Amino acid sequence: MRIFCVLGVCFGLAACQETIVADKPVESCGSEEMSHLMGLPRAQLESIAFSQPHRILGEDDVMTMDYRGDRVNFTLNENDEVARIWCG
C-alpha cells in the first residue's frame, strides 16, 4: 500500500514540472537579403554560385520535408521565374 502512496506523490510532483517550449528556429539562410532575385528566370538563378545550401523548386517538383535553417529555397512560378524565397 505504501508503494502506491509513494508513486502517487511522485506522479503528482512530476505533473507540477514546468514545461519548456522551444522557440521557432532562427532562419539564418539570408532569404531577406536575396529579395532582389525575385522574378529572376531559372536559367539565370542556376548560374549563380551560392555560398550556402540551396534548392530550386518548380511548380510540380517533389520536395523533401526536412528542415534546414541554413538552406535557401527558391520556388518558381508557372513561367519558371522566382516567386518565393524562403529558408528551410
N, C-alpha and C positions, 0 to 999 in steps of 0.2 A: 504494500500500500504506500510505503514511503517513496518508492521509486516513482509512482505516479505523481506524487506531490512535487518531487524534485523536477521531474520532467515538465510539469505544468508551470513551475516557476521559470525554468529555462526557456520554454517556448514563449512565455509572457514577456520575459526580458528581451528575447530576440525580436519580438514584434515591435518593441519600442525603439529599435535601432534606427538612426537617421539614414534615409536613402539618398545617395548622391547620384544626381542625374548629370551625365556628361553633356557639355555644351556641343553645339554643332561644330564639326571640324572646320578649322580655318582654311579657307580656299587660298592657296598660295601659288596658283598657276599663273597669275598675272593676266587673267582674261580681260580685266577692265582696261589695261594698257594696250590691248590689241583691238580696241573698238574701231580703229582706222582700217581694219581689214574687212569690215562689213561690206558686203556686196562684191567682194573680190571673186573672180571666176576660179573654179577648181584648178585649172592648169597653172595659174599664177600662184595659188596657195601651195600647190605641191612643189613649186620651185624654191620656196623659202626654206632655209636651213634653220630650224628652231633649236634652241639650246636645251629645251625640256621635252619630256614625252608629250606627244600629241596624237590625235587621230582625226581623220576627216570622214564625216558620216553623211552619205547621201540620203535622200528621202526614204528609200526602201532598203537601206543597208541594215544588216543584223548588227547588234551592239551587245557586248558583254555588260553585265551589271556590276562589275567590280568597281569600287570607288577608289580613286587615286587623286588626292588633293593637289598633287603637283602636275597632273596631266591636263592639258588644254584640249577641249573638244570643239570642232568646227562642224556645225550642222548646215547642210546645204539645202537650198530650196529646189523647186522643180526646174529652174533654169541653171542649176549647178553653180549657184553663187552663195557665198556665206550669208546665212540668215540668222545664225545664233552662235555666240562664242561663250563657252562655259567651262567650269572646272569639273573634274570627276573622272 
